[in-house]
Amino acid sequence: MKLFSIGLILLVIQCTGGSLVKKITGVRGSDVWIECMFDAAKMSQDKPVWWLHCENSDCTKIQHFIGGVDQLQDRAASRRGRVYPDKLREGNASLFIENVQMSDEGHYECSAILTDGPCTTIYVLTVLASSEPPQLTEALDTRSFTCSSRNGFPPALVTWTGGSGMNYTPDSVTQHTLNPEGLYDVVSKLTRNVTEEETICCTVWNQPLQEHKTNCMRVTPGQETDDQHIIMMATLISVALFILACVGFMIYRYFKGRQNLATKRERISNCSDDTAIILIGKPKHGVPSLINSCVFAYKAEEPFANWAGADKDPPHYAQPEEVPLTEHITITRALLQPEDRFWTSEREAYLDKWRREEQSHRRPFVFVHSCIDKLTAITKDEIQKLFEDVKSVSGSYPFTVLTMKNFGTADELKRFFKDLGSKRVFTFHNYTIQKHKRNAKRDEEFLDFVNACIDEAVDTELEMVPLTR
């Protein structure tokens, strides 16, 4: 720690009776000599001389002599200050304090009993501390400068100056902290956007000591240290590698997705058994659009077309009834009436038709329902009857497709149809005449649906083959 060079503060007060008070100042780390002088001729050989040190009305006797003999010899090692006994006979009871510290502050009383009465002189000692030289640092990320200094007393003032003596102090924030030694540490922060090369200085002032200490830094716009440059380059490289990894992953996903789609389309193309996927549903529930979506997803190289006659009104809404997907796969729609008893009213006609066609094709059945349409008690009853009749014809309950999945309560509907016995419940947002921009994820969903129907047709056929002995 750098302190003031050891100096000597000398106070001379001639005690001529009564009491005098004097304020004195010492610098931490220096020496203080307080001279207490009296007329030796008026002092009897057996009369005492003593010093008191008082802090907050709590006084301690630190020196006590009678006839030149130290009465506090047993406390010589712990007490502060020193009196020279050989000087007492000359009327000199001066107190010497070496390397004065903050704890030496307070009131000091020098008393002597003379033949004409007591003589007491009171001193008030204040200890000041010189602040350490300020440390100046720069933070490039926030374009701020920090000035710090330790172990000063009283709290130091901090000023900031820039090029041509400009005062930057109003742009700074300064904080003082009292440390365990009873001294003040100070930290001041200046935020400044440097637009041209200049010198920035911070100065720590101790006004009672009339002392100032300054530290300066030459700064340049965009100035960077080697470490900061390395950190920035490492960060840029890391970001670049991350972006490359993301791009690589996206490319992998893209080609992997294309390969998966090609595999699913090939599996549909390889189906050599005549299969009719029968879609059962009411008008406005998306049956024609579902057919268009399946064909569009399968025919990857063809533009969208209205193969199933979607958005047509009665009496033409049922045309065409069958749409070929491949040479062996067709998608057939069984449109019901838009009335409450939609199945009961057409039940016999459809059951008779399906029984007559029973041996001609593999027939996976699918019930199509829009998420927008709420299920009433009558609707639930009709759907339950339909499911039971489909099972009586095909041997299993139909799949379910929920269209307009982004609307309504799809989760609630899925639970209902699963409880009815539907093996699979699909949720779609169909390609439409108005919105048919191709999307790989949507293509994959419709291809999965068609492949599931092919698998179901095979499973159902196996279940219905009679066992032979």
Secondary structure, DSSP 8 states (H G I E B T S, - for coil): -------EEEEEEE--SEEEEEEEEEETTSEEEEEEE--GGG--TT-EEEEEEEETTEEEEEEEEETTEETTGGGTTTS--B--HHHHTTTB--EEESS--GGG-EEEEEEEEETTEEEEEEEEEEEEB-----EEEEETTTTEEEEEEEEEBS--EEEEE-GGG-B-GGGEEEEEEE-TTS-EEEEEEEE----S-EEEEEEEEETTTTEEEEEEEEE-TT---HHHHHHHHHHHHHHHHHHHHHHHHHHHHHHHHHHHHHHHHHHHHT--S-EEEEEEE-TTSSHHHHHHHHHHHH-TTS----TT-TT--TTSTT-SSEEESSSSEEEEEEE--SSTTTTTTTHHHHHHHHHHTTTTSB--EEEEEETTS---HHHHHHHHHHHHHHHHHHSS--EEEEE-TTSS-HHHHHHHHHHHT-S-EEE-----SS-----HHHHHHHHHHHHHHHHHHHHHHHHHS----
